[in-house]
């Protein structure tokens, strides 16, 4: 199920960081992830500022993948993404931007800020689980900034 990037440390969990201020979405994300039977470790925070802080605390063991909600208090997803991409230690980590909106300007802004993928938050638990399964099965060994705009948006 996992690609080379996410299984590079044998017997180590896939490290997934999630920033989302909606606690219900965080709980559902964790449940969906657990149902995938993937050896993983989920860390979640409530905003972009906390994400930057947790990344800096984990410089030697950065996450394998980051999920960022677009609309969060303190520091939104775009601002957080800009900081992630400007730090050479984190610049090549796949970053998945998420929003309930799939407006063209929202998706385009995520793409121009350097996100690896944009997802419209699924409206059901089975769709969330399937979306996570697909995302975690992707080949993230490619340069995360070379995703074509045609392959950038995912919805179920």
Secondary structure, DSSP 8 states (H G I E B T S, - for coil): ---TGGG-STT--EEEEEE-S-HHHHHHHHHHHHHTT--EEEEEESSHHHHHHHHHHTGGG--SEEEEESS-SSS-HHHHHHHHHHSTTTTTSEEEEEES---HHHHHHHHHTT-SEEEE--SSHHHHHHHHHHHHHS-TTS-TT---GGGSEE--
